[in-house]
């Protein structure tokens, strides 16, 4: 977990990395039905546990002023590896909103790589792959809700 102090606004970001590597990915990304569980639905293929995981997820503040804060969120493969599928969300660690899907991602620049989906109670609040072709990294801009104060994490 790392703490970011943004003017008078304090945000803590906890990056949770799943220690699994998926052996297959759905060709056109994760369906909305997987928003809550985030469990892959690859027919009879199960996740393989890998320690340490062969990828990393990072977030950093790219814009912060009195009215707006934005984060750059990057998923990248380690040691020259690649990945085919992904599903990224931000979730709350705070009070009655704990584990709620938060915020929204900016529109994707390269629609061949990724697209955004609308998980329940939000628009563009999750990012997934568009084709299951090998990728070394993907980057998104994420916007927390304007009224949110508290801790959150990316999964």
ABEGO torsion letter per residue (X at the ends): XBBBBBEABBBBBBBBBBABBBABBBAAEBBAAAAAAGBBBBEABBBBBBOBBABBBBBBBABBBAABBBBBBBBBBBGGBBBABBBBBBBBABEAABGBBBEBBBBBABAAABBBBBBBGEBGABBBBABABBBABBBBBBBBBAABBEBBBBX
